[in-house]
Amino acid sequence: MSENEELIIEELPKSGYIRLPEVLKLLGISRSTFYAGIKSGKYPAPVRIGKRISGWRVEEIRKLNKNL
């Protein structure tokens, strides 16, 4: 993990939700790879946080990032 990725992880809130661009930046993967991983169960599914807005729980992304 690069220094930039470590800084991004440290700046994340302890709880809450983050949107797809931040998730992809943290994991360093493409959108299509991420969605294929969701389908296979490797990555967590999004949570609806509004009528047209989805996000991912910060806690799940932190845990996922530690396992990579």
PQR file of N, CA, C, O and H, with PARSE charges and radii, in Angstrom:
ATOM      1  N   MET A   1       0.848  -1.176   0.000 -0.4000 1.5000
ATOM      2  CA  MET A   1       0.000   0.000   0.000 -0.0000 2.0000
ATOM      3  C   MET A   1       0.894   1.239   0.000  0.5500 1.7000
ATOM      4  O   MET A   1       1.864   1.319   0.753 -0.5500 1.4000
ATOM      5  N   SER A   2       0.555   2.194  -0.848 -0.4000 1.5000
ATOM      6  CA  SER A   2       1.359   3.405  -0.958 -0.0000 2.0000
ATOM      7  C   SER A   2       1.043   4.373   0.187  0.5500 1.7000
ATOM      8  O   SER A   2       0.050   4.226   0.899 -0.5500 1.4000
ATOM      9  H   SER A   2      -0.233   2.129  -1.461  0.4000 1.0000
ATOM     10  N   GLU A   3       1.916   5.354   0.335 -0.4000 1.5000
ATOM     11  CA  GLU A   3       1.694   6.367   1.371 -0.0000 2.0000
ATOM     12  C   GLU A   3       0.395   7.121   1.123  0.5500 1.7000
ATOM     13  O   GLU A   3      -0.323   7.452   2.066 -0.5500 1.4000
ATOM     14  H   GLU A   3       2.723   5.473  -0.244  0.4000 1.0000
ATOM     15  N   ASN A   4       0.093   7.391  -0.137 -0.4000 1.5000
ATOM     16  CA  ASN A   4      -1.135   8.106  -0.485 -0.0000 2.0000
ATOM     17  C   ASN A   4      -2.360   7.309  -0.053  0.5500 1.7000
ATOM     18  O   ASN A   4      -3.299   7.874   0.507 -0.5500 1.4000
ATOM     19  H   ASN A   4       0.676   7.121  -0.904  0.4000 1.0000
ATOM     20  N   GLU A   5      -2.359   5.986  -0.309 -0.4000 1.5000
ATOM     21  CA  GLU A   5      -3.482   5.145   0.094 -0.0000 2.0000
ATOM     22  C   GLU A   5      -3.622   5.115   1.615  0.5500 1.7000
ATOM     23  O   GLU A   5      -4.737   5.141   2.137 -0.5500 1.4000
ATOM     24  H   GLU A   5      -1.596   5.527  -0.763  0.4000 1.0000
ATOM     25  N   GLU A   6      -2.499   5.061   2.325 -0.4000 1.5000
ATOM     26  CA  GLU A   6      -2.545   5.072   3.784 -0.0000 2.0000
ATOM     27  C   GLU A   6      -3.149   6.366   4.307  0.5500 1.7000
ATOM     28  O   GLU A   6      -3.921   6.347   5.266 -0.5500 1.4000
ATOM     29  H   GLU A   6      -1.593   5.040   1.902  0.4000 1.0000
ATOM     30  N   LEU A   7      -2.805   7.493   3.684 -0.4000 1.5000
ATOM     31  CA  LEU A   7      -3.368   8.779   4.100 -0.0000 2.0000
ATOM     32  C   LEU A   7      -4.869   8.816   3.846  0.5500 1.7000
ATOM     33  O   LEU A   7      -5.623   9.331   4.670 -0.5500 1.4000
ATOM     34  H   LEU A   7      -2.179   7.508   2.905  0.4000 1.0000
ATOM     35  N   ILE A   8      -5.308   8.274   2.716 -0.4000 1.5000
ATOM     36  CA  ILE A   8      -6.732   8.257   2.405 -0.0000 2.0000
ATOM     37  C   ILE A   8      -7.470   7.425   3.438  0.5500 1.7000
ATOM     38  O   ILE A   8      -8.531   7.835   3.910 -0.5500 1.4000
ATOM     39  H   ILE A   8      -4.695   7.855   2.046  0.4000 1.0000
ATOM     40  N   ILE A   9      -6.938   6.269   3.798 -0.4000 1.5000
ATOM     41  CA  ILE A   9      -7.579   5.404   4.785 -0.0000 2.0000
ATOM     42  C   ILE A   9      -7.666   6.109   6.131  0.5500 1.7000
ATOM     43  O   ILE A   9      -8.694   6.029   6.804 -0.5500 1.4000
ATOM     44  H   ILE A   9      -6.077   5.936   3.414  0.4000 1.0000
ATOM     45  N   GLU A  10      -6.603   6.798   6.533 -0.4000 1.5000
ATOM     46  CA  GLU A  10      -6.598   7.509   7.809 -0.0000 2.0000
ATOM     47  C   GLU A  10      -7.614   8.647   7.830  0.5500 1.7000
ATOM     48  O   GLU A  10      -8.154   8.977   8.886 -0.5500 1.4000
ATOM     49  H   GLU A  10      -5.768   6.863   5.987  0.4000 1.0000
ATOM     50  N   GLU A  11      -7.874   9.248   6.676 -0.4000 1.5000
ATOM     51  CA  GLU A  11      -8.809  10.372   6.598 -0.0000 2.0000
ATOM     52  C   GLU A  11     -10.271   9.940   6.553  0.5500 1.7000
ATOM     53  O   GLU A  11     -11.163  10.775   6.703 -0.5500 1.4000
ATOM     54  H   GLU A  11      -7.435   8.981   5.818  0.4000 1.0000
ATOM     55  N   LEU A  12     -10.528   8.652   6.349 -0.4000 1.5000
ATOM     56  CA  LEU A  12     -11.902   8.174   6.325 -0.0000 2.0000
ATOM     57  C   LEU A  12     -12.544   8.336   7.697  0.5500 1.7000
ATOM     58  O   LEU A  12     -11.869   8.201   8.717 -0.5500 1.4000
ATOM     59  H   LEU A  12      -9.803   7.974   6.227  0.4000 1.0000
ATOM     60  N   PRO A  13     -13.821   8.619   7.727 -0.5600 1.5000
ATOM     61  CA  PRO A  13     -14.503   8.683   9.025  0.2800 2.0000
ATOM     62  C   PRO A  13     -14.533   7.292   9.664  0.5500 1.7000
ATOM     63  O   PRO A  13     -14.369   6.286   8.974 -0.5500 1.4000
ATOM     64  N   LYS A  14     -14.741   7.238  10.974 -0.4000 1.5000
ATOM     65  CA  LYS A  14     -14.779   5.947  11.662 -0.0000 2.0000
ATOM     66  C   LYS A  14     -16.009   5.146  11.278  0.5500 1.7000
ATOM     67  O   LYS A  14     -15.972   3.916  11.281 -0.5500 1.4000
ATOM     68  H   LYS A  14     -14.874   8.055  11.535  0.4000 1.0000
ATOM     69  N   SER A  15     -17.087   5.821  10.951 -0.4000 1.5000
ATOM     70  CA  SER A  15     -18.298   5.138  10.513 -0.0000 2.0000
ATOM     71  C   SER A  15     -18.974   5.993   9.456  0.5500 1.7000
ATOM     72  O   SER A  15     -18.611   7.151   9.247 -0.5500 1.4000
ATOM     73  H   SER A  15     -17.116   6.821  10.949  0.4000 1.0000
ATOM     74  N   GLY A  16     -19.941   5.421   8.806 -0.4000 1.5000
ATOM     75  CA  GLY A  16     -20.653   6.134   7.761 -0.0000 2.0000
ATOM     76  C   GLY A  16     -20.505   5.418   6.435  0.5500 1.7000
ATOM     77  O   GLY A  16     -20.258   4.213   6.386 -0.5500 1.4000
ATOM     78  H   GLY A  16     -20.237   4.481   8.975  0.4000 1.0000
ATOM     79  N   TYR A  17     -20.658   6.170   5.367 -0.4000 1.5000
ATOM     80  CA  TYR A  17     -20.655   5.602   4.029 -0.0000 2.0000
ATOM     81  C   TYR A  17     -19.723   6.385   3.127  0.5500 1.7000
ATOM     82  O   TYR A  17     -19.525   7.586   3.313 -0.5500 1.4000
ATOM     83  H   TYR A  17     -20.859   7.149   5.407  0.4000 1.0000
ATOM     84  N   ILE A  18     -19.150   5.696   2.144 -0.4000 1.5000
ATOM     85  CA  ILE A  18     -18.352   6.362   1.118 -0.0000 2.0000
ATOM     86  C   ILE A  18     -18.881   5.934  -0.242  0.5500 1.7000
ATOM     87  O   ILE A  18     -19.480   4.868  -0.387 -0.5500 1.4000
ATOM     88  H   ILE A  18     -19.311   4.721   1.993  0.4000 1.0000
ATOM     89  N   ARG A  19     -18.652   6.772  -1.217 -0.4000 1.5000
ATOM     90  CA  ARG A  19     -19.161   6.530  -2.567 -0.0000 2.0000
ATOM     91  C   ARG A  19     -18.140   5.746  -3.390  0.5500 1.7000
ATOM     92  O   ARG A  19     -16.994   5.566  -2.978 -0.5500 1.4000
ATOM     93  H   ARG A  19     -18.166   7.638  -1.098  0.4000 1.0000
ATOM     94  N   LEU A  20     -18.572   5.294  -4.537 -0.4000 1.5000
ATOM     95  CA  LEU A  20     -17.781   4.418  -5.393 -0.0000 2.0000
ATOM     96  C   LEU A  20     -16.411   4.989  -5.783  0.5500 1.7000
ATOM     97  O   LEU A  20     -15.431   4.247  -5.712 -0.5500 1.4000
ATOM     98  H   LEU A  20     -19.503   5.439  -4.871  0.4000 1.0000
ATOM     99  N   PRO A  21     -16.281   6.244  -6.185 -0.5600 1.5000
ATOM    100  CA  PRO A  21     -14.945   6.735  -6.571  0.2800 2.0000
ATOM    101  C   PRO A  21     -13.898   6.582  -5.464  0.5500 1.7000
ATOM    102  O   PRO A  21     -12.747   6.245  -5.742 -0.5500 1.4000
ATOM    103  N   GLU A  22     -14.291   6.827  -4.217 -0.4000 1.5000
ATOM    104  CA  GLU A  22     -13.355   6.681  -3.112 -0.0000 2.0000
ATOM    105  C   GLU A  22     -12.996   5.216  -2.885  0.5500 1.7000
ATOM    106  O   GLU A  22     -11.844   4.889  -2.596 -0.5500 1.4000
ATOM    107  H   GLU A  22     -15.226   7.101  -3.991  0.4000 1.0000
ATOM    108  N   VAL A  23     -13.987   4.338  -3.016 -0.4000 1.5000
ATOM    109  CA  VAL A  23     -13.746   2.897  -2.839 -0.0000 2.0000
ATOM    110  C   VAL A  23     -12.747   2.420  -3.887  0.5500 1.7000
ATOM    111  O   VAL A  23     -11.791   1.716  -3.563 -0.5500 1.4000
ATOM    112  H   VAL A  23     -14.923   4.603  -3.250  0.4000 1.0000
ATOM    113  N   LEU A  24     -12.967   2.800  -5.132 -0.4000 1.5000
ATOM    114  CA  LEU A  24     -12.074   2.369  -6.211 -0.0000 2.0000
ATOM    115  C   LEU A  24     -10.664   2.910  -6.023  0.5500 1.7000
ATOM    116  O   LEU A  24      -9.686   2.217  -6.301 -0.5500 1.4000
ATOM    117  H   LEU A  24     -13.744   3.372  -5.395  0.4000 1.0000
ATOM    118  N   LYS A  25     -10.560   4.146  -5.550 -0.4000 1.5000
ATOM    119  CA  LYS A  25      -9.247   4.739  -5.308 -0.0000 2.0000
ATOM    120  C   LYS A  25      -8.508   3.987  -4.203  0.5500 1.7000
ATOM    121  O   LYS A  25      -7.309   3.735  -4.313 -0.5500 1.4000
ATOM    122  H   LYS A  25     -11.355   4.710  -5.324  0.4000 1.0000
ATOM    123  N   LEU A  26      -9.219   3.634  -3.150 -0.4000 1.5000
ATOM    124  CA  LEU A  26      -8.602   2.905  -2.043 -0.0000 2.0000
ATOM    125  C   LEU A  26      -8.139   1.511  -2.449  0.5500 1.7000
ATOM    126  O   LEU A  26      -7.055   1.075  -2.064 -0.5500 1.4000
ATOM    127  H   LEU A  26     -10.193   3.839  -3.060  0.4000 1.0000
ATOM    128  N   LEU A  27      -8.955   0.821  -3.221 -0.4000 1.5000
ATOM    129  CA  LEU A  27      -8.639  -0.543  -3.609 -0.0000 2.0000
ATOM    130  C   LEU A  27      -7.711  -0.614  -4.818  0.5500 1.7000
ATOM    131  O   LEU A  27      -7.050  -1.628  -5.040 -0.5500 1.4000
ATOM    132  H   LEU A  27      -9.836   1.175  -3.535  0.4000 1.0000
ATOM    133  N   GLY A  28      -7.664   0.449  -5.586 -0.4000 1.5000
ATOM    134  CA  GLY A  28      -6.793   0.481  -6.755 -0.0000 2.0000
ATOM    135  C   GLY A  28      -7.244  -0.460  -7.860  0.5500 1.7000
ATOM    136  O   GLY A  28      -6.416  -1.076  -8.532 -0.5500 1.4000
ATOM    137  H   GLY A  28      -8.201   1.273  -5.406  0.4000 1.0000
ATOM    138  N   ILE A  29      -8.556  -0.572  -8.050 -0.4000 1.5000
ATOM    139  CA  ILE A  29      -9.101  -1.448  -9.081 -0.0000 2.0000
ATOM    140  C   ILE A  29     -10.107  -0.672  -9.928  0.5500 1.7000
ATOM    141  O   ILE A  29     -10.523   0.433  -9.578 -0.5500 1.4000
ATOM    142  H   ILE A  29      -9.228  -0.071  -7.504  0.4000 1.0000
ATOM    143  N   SER A  30     -10.484  -1.280 -11.047 -0.4000 1.5000
ATOM    144  CA  SER A  30     -11.453  -0.631 -11.933 -0.0000 2.0000
ATOM    145  C   SER A  30     -12.876  -0.877 -11.460  0.5500 1.7000
ATOM    146  O   SER A  30     -13.140  -1.745 -10.628 -0.5500 1.4000
ATOM    147  H   SER A  30     -10.147  -2.178 -11.331  0.4000 1.0000
ATOM    148  N   ARG A  31     -13.769  -0.098 -12.006 -0.4000 1.5000
ATOM    149  CA  ARG A  31     -15.195  -0.218 -11.676 -0.0000 2.0000
ATOM    150  C   ARG A  31     -15.722  -1.605 -12.053  0.5500 1.7000
ATOM    151  O   ARG A  31     -16.435  -2.235 -11.272 -0.5500 1.4000
ATOM    152  H   ARG A  31     -13.555   0.608 -12.682  0.4000 1.0000
ATOM    153  N   SER A  32     -15.368  -2.077 -13.254 -0.4000 1.5000
ATOM    154  CA  SER A  32     -15.868  -3.384 -13.699 -0.0000 2.0000
ATOM    155  C   SER A  32     -15.317  -4.515 -12.843  0.5500 1.7000
ATOM    156  O   SER A  32     -16.038  -5.467 -12.549 -0.5500 1.4000
ATOM    157  H   SER A  32     -14.789  -1.565 -13.888  0.4000 1.0000
ATOM    158  N   THR A  33     -14.066  -4.432 -12.442 -0.4000 1.5000
ATOM    159  CA  THR A  33     -13.488  -5.444 -11.551 -0.0000 2.0000
ATOM    160  C   THR A  33     -14.187  -5.439 -10.209  0.5500 1.7000
ATOM    161  O   THR A  33     -14.460  -6.497  -9.641 -0.5500 1.4000
ATOM    162  H   THR A  33     -13.480  -3.658 -12.681  0.4000 1.0000
ATOM    163  N   PHE A  34     -14.476  -4.257  -9.701 -0.4000 1.5000
ATOM    164  CA  PHE A  34     -15.149  -4.147  -8.412 -0.0000 2.0000
ATOM    165  C   PHE A  34     -16.550  -4.756  -8.469  0.5500 1.7000
ATOM    166  O   PHE A  34     -16.933  -5.515  -7.580 -0.5500 1.4000
ATOM    167  H   PHE A  34     -14.254  -3.398 -10.162  0.4000 1.0000
ATOM    168  N   TYR A  35     -17.311  -4.427  -9.506 -0.4000 1.5000
ATOM    169  CA  TYR A  35     -18.664  -4.976  -9.614 -0.0000 2.0000
ATOM    170  C   TYR A  35     -18.655  -6.487  -9.859  0.5500 1.7000
ATOM    171  O   TYR A  35     -19.555  -7.191  -9.403 -0.5500 1.4000
ATOM    172  H   TYR A  35     -17.000  -3.810 -10.229  0.4000 1.0000
ATOM    173  N   ALA A  36     -17.648  -6.987 -10.572 -0.4000 1.5000
ATOM    174  CA  ALA A  36     -17.517  -8.442 -10.734 -0.0000 2.0000
ATOM    175  C   ALA A  36     -17.222  -9.086  -9.378  0.5500 1.7000
ATOM    176  O   ALA A  36     -17.713 -10.175  -9.083 -0.5500 1.4000
ATOM    177  H   ALA A  36     -16.917  -6.414 -10.942  0.4000 1.0000
ATOM    178  N   GLY A  37     -16.417  -8.407  -8.558 -0.4000 1.5000
ATOM    179  CA  GLY A  37     -16.120  -8.902  -7.214 -0.0000 2.0000
ATOM    180  C   GLY A  37     -17.348  -8.888  -6.311  0.5500 1.7000
ATOM    181  O   GLY A  37     -17.500  -9.770  -5.466 -0.5500 1.4000
ATOM    182  H   GLY A  37     -16.017  -7.522  -8.799  0.4000 1.0000
ATOM    183  N   ILE A  38     -18.213  -7.914  -6.474 -0.4000 1.5000
ATOM    184  CA  ILE A  38     -19.461  -7.873  -5.706 -0.0000 2.0000
ATOM    185  C   ILE A  38     -20.319  -9.079  -6.095  0.5500 1.7000
ATOM    186  O   ILE A  38     -20.885  -9.756  -5.237 -0.5500 1.4000
ATOM    187  H   ILE A  38     -18.089  -7.198  -7.161  0.4000 1.0000
ATOM    188  N   LYS A  39     -20.405  -9.331  -7.394 -0.4000 1.5000
ATOM    189  CA  LYS A  39     -21.217 -10.451  -7.884 -0.0000 2.0000
ATOM    190  C   LYS A  39     -20.690 -11.782  -7.369  0.5500 1.7000
ATOM    191  O   LYS A  39     -21.474 -12.678  -7.056 -0.5500 1.4000
ATOM    192  H   LYS A  39     -19.946  -8.780  -8.091  0.4000 1.0000
ATOM    193  N   SER A  40     -19.369 -11.922  -7.278 -0.4000 1.5000
ATOM    194  CA  SER A  40     -18.777 -13.186  -6.823 -0.0000 2.0000
ATOM    195  C   SER A  40     -18.719 -13.299  -5.297  0.5500 1.7000
ATOM    196  O   SER A  40     -18.434 -14.370  -4.763 -0.5500 1.4000
ATOM    197  H   SER A  40     -18.732 -11.195  -7.533  0.4000 1.0000
ATOM    198  N   GLY A  41     -18.990 -12.191  -4.598 -0.4000 1.5000
ATOM    199  CA  GLY A  41     -18.953 -12.206  -3.143 -0.0000 2.0000
ATOM    200  C   GLY A  41     -17.630 -11.785  -2.540  0.5500 1.7000
ATOM    201  O   GLY A  41     -17.471 -11.814  -1.319 -0.5500 1.4000
ATOM    202  H   GLY A  41     -19.222 -11.321  -5.032  0.4000 1.0000
ATOM    203  N   LYS A  42     -16.680 -11.394  -3.371 -0.4000 1.5000
ATOM    204  CA  LYS A  42     -15.365 -10.959  -2.878 -0.0000 2.0000
ATOM    205  C   LYS A  42     -15.429  -9.582  -2.215  0.5500 1.7000
ATOM    206  O   LYS A  42     -14.724  -9.326  -1.239 -0.5500 1.4000
ATOM    207  H   LYS A  42     -16.809 -11.371  -4.362  0.4000 1.0000
ATOM    208  N   TYR A  43     -16.276  -8.698  -2.750 -0.4000 1.5000
ATOM    209  CA  TYR A  43     -16.426  -7.347  -2.235 -0.0000 2.0000
ATOM    210  C   TYR A  43     -17.841  -7.138  -1.710  0.5500 1.7000
ATOM    211  O   TYR A  43     -18.771  -7.801  -2.168 -0.5500 1.4000
ATOM    212  H   TYR A  43     -16.848  -8.907  -3.543  0.4000 1.0000
ATOM    213  N   PRO A  44     -18.017  -6.226  -0.754 -0.5600 1.5000
ATOM    214  CA  PRO A  44     -19.360  -5.991  -0.194  0.2800 2.0000
ATOM    215  C   PRO A  44     -20.286  -5.281  -1.181  0.5500 1.7000
ATOM    216  O   PRO A  44     -19.847  -4.494  -2.020 -0.5500 1.4000
ATOM    217  N   ALA A  45     -21.552  -5.576  -1.057 -0.4000 1.5000
ATOM    218  CA  ALA A  45     -22.565  -4.942  -1.899 -0.0000 2.0000
ATOM    219  C   ALA A  45     -22.843  -3.529  -1.401  0.5500 1.7000
ATOM    220  O   ALA A  45     -22.643  -3.234  -0.223 -0.5500 1.4000
ATOM    221  H   ALA A  45     -21.909  -6.215  -0.376  0.4000 1.0000
ATOM    222  N   PRO A  46     -23.300  -2.660  -2.288 -0.5600 1.5000
ATOM    223  CA  PRO A  46     -23.620  -1.298  -1.865  0.2800 2.0000
ATOM    224  C   PRO A  46     -24.882  -1.264  -1.010  0.5500 1.7000
ATOM    225  O   PRO A  46     -25.694  -2.189  -1.020 -0.5500 1.4000
ATOM    226  N   VAL A  47     -25.017  -0.175  -0.276 -0.4000 1.5000
ATOM    227  CA  VAL A  47     -26.189   0.068   0.561 -0.0000 2.0000
ATOM    228  C   VAL A  47     -26.895   1.292  -0.006  0.5500 1.7000
ATOM    229  O   VAL A  47     -26.251   2.300  -0.299 -0.5500 1.4000
ATOM    230  H   VAL A  47     -24.357   0.576  -0.268  0.4000 1.0000
ATOM    231  N   ARG A  48     -28.198   1.213  -0.161 -0.4000 1.5000
ATOM    232  CA  ARG A  48     -28.959   2.365  -0.641 -0.0000 2.0000
ATOM    233  C   ARG A  48     -29.032   3.396   0.480  0.5500 1.7000
ATOM    234  O   ARG A  48     -29.518   3.106   1.573 -0.5500 1.4000
ATOM    235  H   ARG A  48     -28.721   0.395   0.077  0.4000 1.0000
ATOM    236  N   ILE A  49     -28.542   4.605   0.196 -0.4000 1.5000
ATOM    237  CA  ILE A  49     -28.592   5.661   1.207 -0.0000 2.0000
ATOM    238  C   ILE A  49     -29.498   6.804   0.762  0.5500 1.7000
ATOM    239  O   ILE A  49     -29.614   7.820   1.446 -0.5500 1.4000
ATOM    240  H   ILE A  49     -28.147   4.840  -0.692  0.4000 1.0000
ATOM    241  N   GLY A  50     -30.120   6.631  -0.361 -0.4000 1.5000
ATOM    242  CA  GLY A  50     -31.062   7.611  -0.894 -0.0000 2.0000
ATOM    243  C   GLY A  50     -31.788   7.002  -2.068  0.5500 1.7000
ATOM    244  O   GLY A  50     -31.527   5.861  -2.447 -0.5500 1.4000
ATOM    245  H   GLY A  50     -30.026   5.806  -0.917  0.4000 1.0000
ATOM    246  N   LYS A  51     -32.693   7.755  -2.639 -0.4000 1.5000
ATOM    247  CA  LYS A  51     -33.476   7.238  -3.757 -0.0000 2.0000
ATOM    248  C   LYS A  51     -32.585   6.835  -4.936  0.5500 1.7000
ATOM    249  O   LYS A  51     -32.811   5.806  -5.572 -0.5500 1.4000
ATOM    250  H   LYS A  51     -32.905   8.683  -2.331  0.4000 1.0000
ATOM    251  N   ARG A  52     -31.578   7.653  -5.216 -0.4000 1.5000
ATOM    252  CA  ARG A  52     -30.683   7.374  -6.347 -0.0000 2.0000
ATOM    253  C   ARG A  52     -29.224   7.339  -5.930  0.5500 1.7000
ATOM    254  O   ARG A  52     -28.337   7.540  -6.759 -0.5500 1.4000
ATOM    255  H   ARG A  52     -31.394   8.489  -4.699  0.4000 1.0000
ATOM    256  N   ILE A  53     -28.967   7.086  -4.653 -0.4000 1.5000
ATOM    257  CA  ILE A  53     -27.600   7.126  -4.139 -0.0000 2.0000
ATOM    258  C   ILE A  53     -27.287   5.830  -3.398  0.5500 1.7000
ATOM    259  O   ILE A  53     -28.063   5.365  -2.563 -0.5500 1.4000
ATOM    260  H   ILE A  53     -29.688   6.923  -3.980  0.4000 1.0000
ATOM    261  N   SER A  54     -26.132   5.261  -3.726 -0.4000 1.5000
ATOM    262  CA  SER A  54     -25.638   4.080  -3.021 -0.0000 2.0000
ATOM    263  C   SER A  54     -24.266   4.393  -2.458  0.5500 1.7000
ATOM    264  O   SER A  54     -23.558   5.264  -2.962 -0.5500 1.4000
ATOM    265  H   SER A  54     -25.502   5.638  -4.405  0.4000 1.0000
ATOM    266  N   GLY A  55     -23.903   3.681  -1.419 -0.4000 1.5000
ATOM    267  CA  GLY A  55     -22.594   3.847  -0.818 -0.0000 2.0000
ATOM    268  C   GLY A  55     -22.171   2.555  -0.166  0.5500 1.7000
ATOM    269  O   GLY A  55     -22.917   1.576  -0.150 -0.5500 1.4000
ATOM    270  H   GLY A  55     -24.478   2.974  -1.009  0.4000 1.0000
ATOM    271  N   TRP A  56     -20.973   2.560   0.370 -0.4000 1.5000
ATOM    272  CA  TRP A  56     -20.438   1.394   1.061 -0.0000 2.0000
ATOM    273  C   TRP A  56     -20.076   1.785   2.482  0.5500 1.7000
ATOM    274  O   TRP A  56     -19.558   2.875   2.723 -0.5500 1.4000
ATOM    275  H   TRP A  56     -20.367   3.355   0.358  0.4000 1.0000
ATOM    276  N   ARG A  57     -20.350   0.897   3.413 -0.4000 1.5000
ATOM    277  CA  ARG A  57     -20.026   1.168   4.820 -0.0000 2.0000
ATOM    278  C   ARG A  57     -18.511   1.279   4.976  0.5500 1.7000
ATOM    279  O   ARG A  57     -17.763   0.421   4.508 -0.5500 1.4000
ATOM    280  H   ARG A  57     -20.771   0.011   3.217  0.4000 1.0000
ATOM    281  N   VAL A  58     -18.075   2.331   5.630 -0.4000 1.5000
ATOM    282  CA  VAL A  58     -16.655   2.570   5.833 -0.0000 2.0000
ATOM    283  C   VAL A  58     -16.019   1.388   6.559  0.5500 1.7000
ATOM    284  O   VAL A  58     -14.903   0.984   6.232 -0.5500 1.4000
ATOM    285  H   VAL A  58     -18.683   3.028   6.010  0.4000 1.0000
ATOM    286  N   GLU A  59     -16.722   0.838   7.535 -0.4000 1.5000
ATOM    287  CA  GLU A  59     -16.178  -0.274   8.312 -0.0000 2.0000
ATOM    288  C   GLU A  59     -15.858  -1.468   7.418  0.5500 1.7000
ATOM    289  O   GLU A  59     -14.823  -2.111   7.591 -0.5500 1.4000
ATOM    290  H   GLU A  59     -17.628   1.166   7.801  0.4000 1.0000
ATOM    291  N   GLU A  60     -16.738  -1.767   6.464 -0.4000 1.5000
ATOM    292  CA  GLU A  60     -16.522  -2.901   5.562 -0.0000 2.0000
ATOM    293  C   GLU A  60     -15.336  -2.652   4.629  0.5500 1.7000
ATOM    294  O   GLU A  60     -14.565  -3.568   4.344 -0.5500 1.4000
ATOM    295  H   GLU A  60     -17.579  -1.245   6.323  0.4000 1.0000
ATOM    296  N   ILE A  61     -15.192  -1.427   4.161 -0.4000 1.5000
ATOM    297  CA  ILE A  61     -14.089  -1.095   3.263 -0.0000 2.0000
ATOM    298  C   ILE A  61     -12.760  -1.118   4.015  0.5500 1.7000
ATOM    299  O   ILE A  61     -11.754  -1.583   3.479 -0.5500 1.4000
ATOM    300  H   ILE A  61     -15.818  -0.682   4.392  0.4000 1.0000
ATOM    301  N   ARG A  62     -12.748  -0.621   5.248 -0.4000 1.5000
ATOM    302  CA  ARG A  62     -11.527  -0.698   6.060 -0.0000 2.0000
ATOM    303  C   ARG A  62     -11.115  -2.156   6.263  0.5500 1.7000
ATOM    304  O   ARG A  62      -9.943  -2.498   6.106 -0.5500 1.4000
ATOM    305  H   ARG A  62     -13.565  -0.244   5.684  0.4000 1.0000
ATOM    306  N   LYS A  63     -12.069  -3.009   6.609 -0.4000 1.5000
ATOM    307  CA  LYS A  63     -11.781  -4.416   6.841 -0.0000 2.0000
ATOM    308  C   LYS A  63     -11.282  -5.075   5.548  0.5500 1.7000
ATOM    309  O   LYS A  63     -10.332  -5.858   5.567 -0.5500 1.4000
ATOM    310  H   LYS A  63     -13.022  -2.732   6.737  0.4000 1.0000
ATOM    311  N   LEU A  64     -11.923  -4.755   4.452 -0.4000 1.5000
ATOM    312  CA  LEU A  64     -11.535  -5.308   3.165 -0.0000 2.0000
ATOM    313  C   LEU A  64     -10.126  -4.871   2.791  0.5500 1.7000
ATOM    314  O   LEU A  64      -9.334  -5.679   2.305 -0.5500 1.4000
ATOM    315  H   LEU A  64     -12.695  -4.119   4.437  0.4000 1.0000
ATOM    316  N   ASN A  65      -9.810  -3.608   3.013 -0.4000 1.5000
ATOM    317  CA  ASN A  65      -8.497  -3.065   2.674 -0.0000 2.0000
ATOM    318  C   ASN A  65      -7.399  -3.730   3.504  0.5500 1.7000
ATOM    319  O   ASN A  65      -6.296  -3.944   3.001 -0.5500 1.4000
ATOM    320  H   ASN A  65     -10.453  -2.952   3.408  0.4000 1.0000
ATOM    321  N   LYS A  66      -7.680  -4.058   4.763 -0.4000 1.5000
ATOM    322  CA  LYS A  66      -6.684  -4.724   5.609 -0.0000 2.0000
ATOM    323  C   LYS A  66      -6.405  -6.144   5.133  0.5500 1.7000
ATOM    324  O   LYS A  66      -5.304  -6.660   5.322 -0.5500 1.4000
ATOM    325  H   LYS A  66      -8.575  -3.884   5.172  0.4000 1.0000
ATOM    326  N   ASN A  67      -7.409  -6.782   4.512 -0.4000 1.5000
ATOM    327  CA  ASN A  67      -7.263  -8.151   4.062 -0.0000 2.0000
ATOM    328  C   ASN A  67      -6.548  -8.267   2.722  0.5500 1.7000
ATOM    329  O   ASN A  67      -6.156  -9.367   2.335 -0.5500 1.4000
ATOM    330  H   ASN A  67      -8.304  -6.364   4.358  0.4000 1.0000
ATOM    331  N   LEU A  68      -6.369  -7.156   2.003 -0.4000 1.5000
ATOM    332  CA  LEU A  68      -5.722  -7.221   0.674 -0.0000 2.0000
ATOM    333  C   LEU A  68      -4.231  -7.283   0.787  0.5500 1.7000
ATOM    334  O   LEU A  68      -3.537  -7.341  -0.228 -0.5500 1.4000
ATOM    335  H   LEU A  68      -6.688  -6.262   2.318  0.4000 1.0000
TER
END
